[in-house]
Amino acid sequence: MADIPELSVAEVAARAGQPGFHVFDNNGAGRWKRGHVPGAKNLNAYNYAAGELPPDKDATLVFYCSGPG
C-alpha cells in the first residue's frame, strides 16, 4: 500500500466537513457508537455496497480503524 497516501490527524481535522472529503470508520458498530471522529460514517470493511461510497471518483476518502493493521 505504499502508493496510498496517509494523512495526519491534523490534516484530517483541518479538512473534515469540506466538500469532496469523506471519513469512514471501519470499526465495528459497537465501537463506532462509543466514539468516532466527528462526521465519520461507519462502514463495515468486509461487507459494504458500492453505493455506500461517494460517487465522485475525485473525492478524498479517509478510512480508519483501531485494528493492528
N, C-alpha and C positions, 0 to 999 in steps of 0.2 A: 504494500500500500504506500510505497514511497512517493507515488505521484499524486496522492491525495493530500492537499494542504491542511495544516492544522491551524486552528485559531486559538488565541489565548482567551482566558476568562474575560479579560478587559476588552478584547476585541468583540467578543460575543455581546457583552453588556452594552458596548457603545453602539452596536448595530441592531440590537433587539428592537423589534417593532417597525423597522424600516421596510418599505415595500421590497418584495423580492428576497427577503431574508427570513428563513423558516428554521425553527429549532424543534427537534424531535428528541424526546426522552425515550430510550429503548429499555428502560427498567420495567419490571412487572407492574401491573396496575396498582397493587398494594403499596409498593414503594413510591410510585408516582403520586398517589394520594397523600402520602406522608410528607412529601416535599419534592419540588421540582423547580427548575429555572422558570421564572415568571414568563408566561406566554408560550411555554413549551407544550407541544402536543404529545400525548402518549402514543407510541407506535410499537406494536409487537414486532420485533426484528425478524421473527421467524414465520409470521403469518399476517401479511398485510396485502391489500389490493393496491394496484397502481393508482386508483382513484383517491387514495389517502395521501398521495404526494401532490404537490402543486403541479399544474400542467405546464408552467413556464420552464422551459429547458435551460434558460439562462439564470434561473433563481439560484441563490446560495442556500444549500441545505446543510444544517448542522445536526449531527447525531451524537448523542452521548449516552452513557450508562455507567453504572458503578461496578461493572464486572471487571475481572482481572485483565481482559483483552483490550 
